[in-house]
Amino acid sequence: MVILPKDYKHTLDALQDEKLTIIAGGTDVMVKNRNWSGLIPRVEGNSINIFQLNELSYIREDESGLHIGAGTKLEELLNSPLIFEPLKAAVREMASPAIRHVGTIGGNVGNASPAGDTLPILYVYDTVIVLESVEGIREISIFEFITGPGKTTRKSNEIIKEIILKNIDYTGFYYEKVGGRRSDAISKLSFVGLYNADEKGTIKDVRIAFGAVYKTIVRNHELERQLLQSLNSEKSMEDIIDEYSQLIQPIDDQRSNANYRKNCSLSLLKSFIQMAGGN
Ligand SMILES: Cc1cc2nc3c(=O)[nH]c(=O)nc-3n(C[C@H](O)[C@H](O)[C@H](O)COP(=O)(O)OP(=O)(O)OC[C@H]3O[C@@H](n4cnc5c(N)ncnc54)[C@H](O)[C@@H]3O)c2cc1C
């Protein structure tokens, strides 16, 4: 049975009553549970379809950051002047216009795939995930929310309500997705690097994340700190690149092989370091 909730409150009540599969755009749920041709997908247990809930579709900013309702469609992210350019760069490379028309940002986060294309961007923006249930609101950093491929710390009575990207300043960013054919290109790997330099060229902040090269998105604050020091002292980056190489542990799958993913990730990292003025 698929529940079509009247409104947001009804959704929270229904999630409290029983364990339900949440369906937003359904572009991941339907593929994961696909059935033989001509038959409806086999979702375990009952589900709740939140696609039509306007309460979850919004983008607004305040001093705590950029608030994106979980039901906001990928297409709406591209059309909003409030969305930061690095997030737009990632969404532009995602799927086809038809999938972006129904797929949501909450679905990309809830799916928790290491190849989810919005995720590296959300990691560099120190994103907070806001969950709600009839018991109240819970806020959790994306680093703690996603625990492995397809695994999150969401409780069955909770819904992802909103995603908050922190406000950060940057003077340069580099985003690259290595995929296959554009319209069905799930990432072989992806890379995002952001840096912020002052008017004298001193780098004040540097952030890096890799997608699809480990069980979760790879972001390491300690290596970013070391990279920041090296960028400002013109030290060689070889040791840092070596350390990142330990963190990048991709798998072989139908989209690519581990060796290619590793070499490609490190070469994107080197390009970013050069862009930020390092050697
Ligand atoms: C042809 C094709 C191409 C694709 N290409 C890409 C691509 O290039 N890059 C990419 O990253 N992805 C891609 N995807 C995957 C998918 O489109 C995205 O992950 C999309 O963002 C999922 O959103 P959705 O609303 O459809 O999620 P759904 O399928 O509805 O849900 C996905 C998961 O999130 C959970 N969920 C959804 N909303 C909530 C919520 N508010 N609270 C709690 N849990 C929730 C669901 O229960 C489910 O586990 C592709 C899919 C297809 C079919």
The ligand as an ORCA input file, in Angstrom:
! r2SCAN-3c Opt
* xyz 0 1
  C      18.539      7.314    -15.060
  C      19.030      7.813    -13.726
  C      20.148      8.612    -13.678
  C      20.626      9.083    -12.457
  N      21.753      9.864    -12.455
  C      22.243     10.299    -11.273
  C      23.418     11.099    -11.247
  O      24.004     11.448    -12.273
  N      23.902     11.486    -10.032
  C      23.273     11.129     -8.869
  O      23.743     11.518     -7.802
  N      22.153     10.386     -8.875
  C      21.623      9.962    -10.044
  N      20.491      9.194    -10.058
  C      19.860      8.839     -8.776
  C      18.698      9.744     -8.331
  O      18.041     10.364     -9.406
  C      19.135     10.813     -7.323
  O      19.785     10.211     -6.233
  C      17.957     11.671     -6.812
  O      18.441     12.785     -6.104
  C      17.027     10.863     -5.894
  O      15.950     11.690     -5.516
  P      14.471     11.099     -5.403
  O      13.624     12.188     -4.867
  O      14.036     10.487     -6.672
  O      14.717      9.963     -4.291
  P      13.831      8.701     -3.955
  O      14.095      7.613     -4.936
  O      12.416      9.075     -3.729
  O      14.487      8.322     -2.546
  C      15.849      7.941     -2.427
  C      16.130      7.491     -0.990
  O      15.997      8.586     -0.087
  C      14.939      8.359      0.863
  N      14.261      9.642      1.000
  C      13.822     10.470      0.019
  N      13.345     11.620      0.543
  C      13.460     11.500      1.895
  C      13.142     12.360      2.985
  N      12.620     13.593      2.820
  N      13.382     11.908      4.240
  C      13.928     10.674      4.448
  N      14.279      9.833      3.443
  C      14.048     10.249      2.185
  C      14.068      7.258      0.252
  O      13.390      6.518      1.218
  C      15.133      6.437     -0.472
  O      15.828      5.606      0.438
  C      19.966      8.729    -11.256
  C      18.807      7.925    -11.314
  C      18.329      7.478    -12.526
  C      17.109      6.612    -12.548
*
